[in-house]
Amino acid sequence: MIQPDAMRSFVRVAELASFTQAAQSLGQPKASVSGAVQRLEAELGTRLLHRTTRRVQLTPDGEAFLERCKDLLADLDEMQQLFRPARGGLQGRLRVDMPAGVARLHVLPRLPEFMAAHPELQVELSSTDRRVDIIREGFDCVLRIGSLAESSLVARPLGRMPQINLASRGYVREHGQPRRLEDLAQHRLVHYAPVLGMRTTGFEYVDAAGTTQRLAMAGSLTVNNSEAYEAACLAGAGIIQAPGLGQRELIESGQLVELLPAYCAPSMPVSLVYANRRQLPQRVQLFMNWLTELLSPLLEPWS
């Protein structure tokens, strides 16, 4: 009889194209994962994977079986959870990723409420600016800010996050406050690049026709994550363009000053992204519904 654990081992090996990485992901010895897949192939009477010293690749039968495995495991997971909420909440592991600022300011302060309603749910929350690989890293869902490119993933739009221009109070005292676009020629910009070495866009703004324009600006500092971006601004290193949602407390406290409100960068789309599966586990559906309810009032409507 085909065992669900063997199917889970096969799915992770197929997704990661590696027995070693699959074993690490599952928290099992490599020999156990390899043995499970071998027993699965023996049960089915066909080879599911081509194995070489350099790579692991699905056979045609393996490709067909992979999709059936994903559906069957999702159905089994859903069936196991079917009656549990009524007995005290969700169970299992939930692995999610979101930007650090959103996690720190908006999600983590409210997350204990969700977890109190589901005390047997194990939540793994990753907060990073890098684009995680949802499939390879085993995430159930990811909150993305910005344009999406992954065509194989499913996206649930939540809204748009407005951006504003900011500088520290000390920077404004020393360099003055720009009132027009032309004034920016006398100012510095803190540049942001997700990967250092990438070309930065300069100062962005939306003109009267609704077109995004870019203005080259001086600036000797480039950072690659949101916390460093904010810290550089607070230290007086220059002007930044950042989501207003994460900066309101610093503005209200007087540490940061909003600049040129008529010339802001375009609002950024905010989406929940997850793997394309026929049926999501209930724990993932309910968490995404909770996160949507939490964040949507803070965002501009999707357009």
VENLINNOR-V438998 format. One record per residue. RES is the residue in one letter. PHI is phi in whole degrees, -180 to 180 (NA if undefined). NEAR is the number of other C-alpha atoms within 12 Angstrom. D_CENTER is the distance of its C-alpha to the mean C-alpha in whole Angstrom. Layout:
BEGIN
RES & PHI & NEAR & D_CENTER
RES & PHI & NEAR & D_CENTER
END
This chain:
BEGIN
M & NA & 12 & 38
I & -73 & 22 & 34
Q & -95 & 20 & 32
P & -57 & 22 & 28
D & -63 & 25 & 28
A & -67 & 29 & 29
M & -64 & 37 & 27
R & -63 & 36 & 24
S & -63 & 42 & 25
F & -61 & 45 & 26
V & -61 & 42 & 22
R & -67 & 37 & 20
V & -63 & 40 & 23
A & -65 & 38 & 23
E & -69 & 30 & 19
L & -96 & 27 & 19
A & 54 & 26 & 22
S & -163 & 30 & 24
F & -70 & 38 & 26
T & -64 & 26 & 25
Q & -67 & 26 & 21
A & -62 & 33 & 21
A & -63 & 28 & 24
Q & -63 & 22 & 21
S & -63 & 25 & 19
L & -87 & 25 & 21
G & 68 & 16 & 23
Q & -127 & 21 & 26
P & -65 & 18 & 29
K & -58 & 22 & 29
A & -62 & 17 & 32
S & -66 & 22 & 31
V & -67 & 32 & 28
S & -61 & 30 & 31
G & -65 & 21 & 34
A & -62 & 30 & 32
V & -69 & 38 & 31
Q & -63 & 27 & 34
R & -65 & 24 & 36
L & -64 & 30 & 34
E & -62 & 26 & 35
A & -66 & 16 & 38
E & -62 & 17 & 38
L & -83 & 19 & 37
G & 73 & 14 & 40
T & -152 & 20 & 37
R & -87 & 24 & 35
L & -97 & 30 & 32
L & -134 & 31 & 30
H & -90 & 25 & 32
R & -115 & 20 & 32
T & -130 & 12 & 33
T & -68 & 11 & 33
R & -106 & 11 & 30
R & -155 & 17 & 28
V & -122 & 25 & 27
Q & -134 & 25 & 28
L & -68 & 28 & 28
T & -83 & 18 & 31
P & -55 & 15 & 32
D & -66 & 19 & 33
G & -65 & 29 & 29
E & -63 & 21 & 27
A & -66 & 19 & 29
F & -70 & 27 & 29
L & -59 & 29 & 25
E & -65 & 24 & 24
R & -66 & 20 & 27
C & -60 & 30 & 26
K & -60 & 30 & 22
D & -65 & 24 & 24
L & -65 & 26 & 26
L & -67 & 30 & 24
A & -65 & 29 & 22
D & -64 & 21 & 25
L & -64 & 22 & 26
D & -62 & 28 & 23
E & -65 & 25 & 24
M & -66 & 18 & 28
Q & -66 & 18 & 27
Q & -91 & 28 & 25
L & -53 & 18 & 28
F & -107 & 15 & 30
R & -75 & 21 & 28
P & -56 & 22 & 27
A & -68 & 12 & 30
R & -101 & 14 & 31
G & 131 & 16 & 29
G & 111 & 24 & 25
L & -76 & 33 & 22
Q & -134 & 29 & 23
G & 102 & 24 & 21
R & -104 & 25 & 17
L & -124 & 30 & 14
R & -113 & 28 & 11
V & -132 & 35 & 8
D & -137 & 36 & 5
M & -159 & 35 & 4
P & -59 & 33 & 6
A & -60 & 26 & 10
G & -65 & 30 & 12
V & -65 & 35 & 10
A & -62 & 28 & 11
R & -69 & 21 & 14
L & -88 & 23 & 16
H & -123 & 25 & 15
V & -88 & 32 & 13
L & -60 & 24 & 15
P & -62 & 15 & 18
R & -106 & 20 & 18
L & -59 & 25 & 17
P & -55 & 16 & 20
E & -65 & 16 & 22
F & -65 & 27 & 19
M & -71 & 27 & 20
A & -65 & 16 & 24
A & -77 & 22 & 24
H & -136 & 26 & 23
P & -65 & 21 & 24
E & -96 & 21 & 24
L & -84 & 28 & 20
Q & -101 & 21 & 19
V & -104 & 28 & 15
E & -112 & 22 & 13
L & -108 & 25 & 10
S & -98 & 30 & 8
S & -131 & 27 & 8
T & -152 & 25 & 8
D & -85 & 29 & 8
R & -76 & 23 & 8
R & -82 & 28 & 6
V & -70 & 26 & 6
D & -90 & 23 & 9
I & -59 & 30 & 8
I & -74 & 30 & 12
R & -64 & 23 & 14
E & -98 & 26 & 12
G & 72 & 30 & 12
F & -85 & 29 & 9
D & -77 & 40 & 11
C & -158 & 41 & 8
V & -138 & 43 & 4
L & -92 & 45 & 4
R & -114 & 39 & 4
I & -114 & 36 & 8
G & 118 & 26 & 10
S & -68 & 21 & 12
L & -106 & 23 & 11
A & -127 & 14 & 13
E & -78 & 18 & 12
S & -75 & 12 & 15
S & -85 & 15 & 15
L & -103 & 22 & 12
V & -101 & 25 & 13
A & -121 & 27 & 11
R & -111 & 27 & 13
P & -67 & 32 & 13
L & -107 & 32 & 13
G & 154 & 28 & 15
R & -127 & 28 & 15
M & -105 & 34 & 15
P & -66 & 31 & 18
Q & -110 & 35 & 18
I & -134 & 34 & 22
N & -99 & 38 & 24
L & -139 & 46 & 24
A & -149 & 42 & 27
S & -76 & 34 & 28
R & -60 & 28 & 32
G & -66 & 22 & 33
Y & -63 & 29 & 32
V & -65 & 29 & 34
R & -62 & 15 & 37
E & -81 & 17 & 37
H & -113 & 21 & 36
G & 86 & 22 & 37
Q & -107 & 28 & 35
P & -66 & 28 & 34
R & -110 & 19 & 35
R & -133 & 16 & 35
L & -58 & 27 & 33
E & -63 & 16 & 36
D & -67 & 17 & 36
L & -65 & 28 & 33
A & -62 & 19 & 35
Q & -100 & 22 & 36
H & -124 & 31 & 33
R & -113 & 33 & 30
L & -114 & 35 & 26
V & -82 & 40 & 24
H & -85 & 38 & 22
Y & -122 & 34 & 18
A & -141 & 22 & 17
P & -56 & 21 & 14
V & -123 & 16 & 16
L & -61 & 14 & 20
G & 105 & 13 & 22
M & -70 & 13 & 21
R & -73 & 13 & 23
T & -90 & 26 & 22
T & -89 & 24 & 22
G & 82 & 27 & 24
F & -83 & 38 & 25
E & -106 & 32 & 23
Y & -155 & 29 & 25
V & -101 & 24 & 26
D & -82 & 17 & 29
A & -62 & 11 & 32
A & -87 & 8 & 31
G & 84 & 13 & 28
T & -97 & 14 & 27
T & -78 & 19 & 25
Q & -115 & 20 & 27
R & -127 & 19 & 26
L & -122 & 23 & 29
A & -66 & 23 & 29
M & -137 & 26 & 29
A & -70 & 22 & 31
G & 167 & 27 & 29
S & -100 & 17 & 29
L & -118 & 27 & 26
T & -124 & 32 & 22
V & -123 & 28 & 19
N & -127 & 24 & 16
N & -150 & 26 & 14
S & -68 & 31 & 14
E & -67 & 23 & 16
A & -67 & 24 & 18
Y & -60 & 33 & 18
E & -66 & 36 & 19
A & -63 & 26 & 22
A & -64 & 31 & 23
C & -65 & 39 & 24
L & -60 & 28 & 25
A & -79 & 22 & 28
G & 87 & 30 & 29
A & -77 & 32 & 28
G & 154 & 42 & 27
I & -87 & 48 & 26
I & -126 & 46 & 22
Q & -122 & 40 & 20
A & -141 & 37 & 17
P & -60 & 34 & 16
G & -65 & 35 & 19
L & -57 & 29 & 17
G & -96 & 31 & 16
Q & -119 & 36 & 20
R & -61 & 21 & 22
E & -63 & 14 & 23
L & -70 & 23 & 24
I & -70 & 22 & 26
E & -65 & 14 & 28
S & -81 & 12 & 29
G & 89 & 18 & 30
Q & -75 & 25 & 28
L & -120 & 36 & 27
V & -120 & 35 & 29
E & -82 & 34 & 27
L & -121 & 34 & 29
L & 40 & 28 & 30
P & -62 & 22 & 28
A & -83 & 20 & 29
Y & -131 & 33 & 28
C & -98 & 34 & 24
A & -67 & 33 & 21
P & -62 & 31 & 20
S & -61 & 31 & 17
M & -103 & 30 & 14
P & -66 & 28 & 12
V & -119 & 35 & 10
S & -140 & 34 & 9
L & -96 & 38 & 8
V & -122 & 38 & 8
Y & -151 & 36 & 10
A & -68 & 30 & 12
N & -76 & 22 & 16
R & -127 & 27 & 18
R & -62 & 18 & 21
Q & -146 & 22 & 21
L & -80 & 29 & 18
P & -57 & 33 & 19
Q & -60 & 30 & 20
R & -62 & 38 & 18
V & -73 & 35 & 15
Q & -60 & 24 & 16
L & -69 & 26 & 18
F & -66 & 34 & 14
M & -65 & 34 & 13
N & -64 & 20 & 16
W & -64 & 22 & 16
L & -67 & 34 & 13
T & -62 & 24 & 14
E & -64 & 19 & 17
L & -72 & 24 & 16
L & -95 & 29 & 14
S & -55 & 26 & 16
P & -65 & 17 & 19
L & -89 & 24 & 18
L & -113 & 28 & 17
E & -71 & 23 & 19
P & -59 & 18 & 20
W & -69 & 18 & 18
S & -142 & 13 & 21
END
